[in-house]
C-alpha cells in the first residue's frame, strides 16, 4: 500500500510565511478563541493563554486549523495533522526562500498548486 497506485492517503505539505502587521490583534483573536472553547480544561486554558500572550507565533498556531483547510474539499477526510509556527528572518529576494525548490528527501511526488 506504499505505492501511489494503491494508496488512498496523500501527504499535503504547505509552507506559509506570514507578515504580522498587528501582533496585538492576532493575540486578541487567539485569546477570544481560547475563551470560546468550552471543552478546554482550566489548566490547559491558562497555559494556552500564557503561550499566545507571550508569543505572536504561538497565537497564530492557535488560530490556524488544518481541518479548516480541507473541510470543504469533497471526497476527503483529514486523518492526521500537525503544525507549528516560529519567528523567522525573511528576505523574499533570497534564494533560500525559493518556493519551487524541491525537498532533498528523494520523493518523486508530483507537485501542483499555485505559486
C-alpha positions in Angstrom: 0.0 0.0 0.0 3.0 2.3 -0.3 2.8 3.0 -4.0 0.8 5.9 -5.4 -1.3 3.5 -7.4 -2.6 1.6 -4.3 -2.6 4.2 -1.5 -5.6 6.4 -0.8 -3.6 8.6 1.5 -1.9 11.8 0.4 0.5 13.9 2.4 -0.1 17.6 1.6 2.7 19.9 2.5 2.0 23.6 2.9 4.5 26.2 4.0 3.4 29.7 4.6 5.3 32.8 5.5 3.0 35.5 7.1 3.8 39.1 7.8 2.3 40.0 11.1 1.2 43.7 10.8 -0.6 43.8 14.2 0.6 41.3 16.8 -1.9 42.7 19.3 -4.8 41.8 17.1 -3.5 38.3 16.5 -3.1 37.8 20.2 -6.6 39.1 21.0 -8.1 36.8 18.4 -6.3 33.8 19.9 -7.4 34.8 23.4 -11.0 35.1 22.1 -10.8 31.6 20.5 -9.4 30.2 23.8 -12.2 31.9 25.8 -14.8 30.5 23.5 -13.6 26.9 23.8 -15.9 25.2 26.3 -14.0 21.9 26.1 -10.7 23.3 27.2 -9.9 22.4 30.9 -8.9 25.3 33.2 -5.2 24.4 33.5 -4.8 23.9 29.7 -6.7 27.2 29.2 -4.2 29.1 31.4 -1.2 27.5 29.6 -2.7 28.4 26.2 -3.4 32.0 27.3 0.1 32.4 28.6 1.6 31.0 25.4 -0.4 33.1 23.0 0.2 36.2 25.1 4.0 35.8 25.2 4.5 34.8 21.5 2.6 36.0 18.4 3.8 32.9 16.6 2.1 30.8 19.2 -1.1 32.8 18.8 -1.0 32.2 15.0 -0.5 28.5 15.6 -3.5 28.5 17.9 -5.7 30.3 15.2 -4.7 28.2 12.2 -6.5 24.9 12.0 -5.5 22.4 9.3 -9.0 21.0 9.4 -10.3 24.3 8.1 -8.0 24.0 5.0 -9.7 20.7 3.8 -13.1 20.6 5.5 -14.8 21.9 2.3 -12.9 19.6 -0.1 -15.3 16.9 -1.3 -14.3 13.3 -1.1 -11.5 13.7 1.5 -11.3 13.3 5.3 -8.4 14.6 7.4 -6.7 11.7 9.0 -3.8 13.4 10.8 -2.4 16.9 11.1 0.5 18.6 12.8 1.7 22.2 12.5 3.9 24.6 14.2 5.0 28.2 14.0 8.2 30.1 14.6 9.5 33.6 14.1 11.9 33.8 11.2 14.1 36.3 9.3 12.6 36.7 5.9 14.1 38.1 2.7 11.9 37.5 -0.3 14.8 38.0 -2.6 17.0 35.4 -1.0 17.4 32.1 -2.9 16.8 30.3 0.5 13.1 31.2 0.0 12.7 29.7 -3.5 9.2 28.1 -3.3 9.9 26.0 -6.4 12.9 24.3 -4.7 12.5 20.5 -4.3 13.0 18.9 -1.0 16.0 16.7 -0.8 14.1 13.8 0.6 14.2 11.7 -2.6 10.5 11.7 -3.2 9.4 11.8 -6.8 5.9 13.0 -6.0 4.0 15.2 -8.4 3.6 18.7 -7.1 0.9 21.0 -8.1 -0.6 24.3 -7.0 -0.4 28.0 -7.3 2.9 29.8 -6.7 
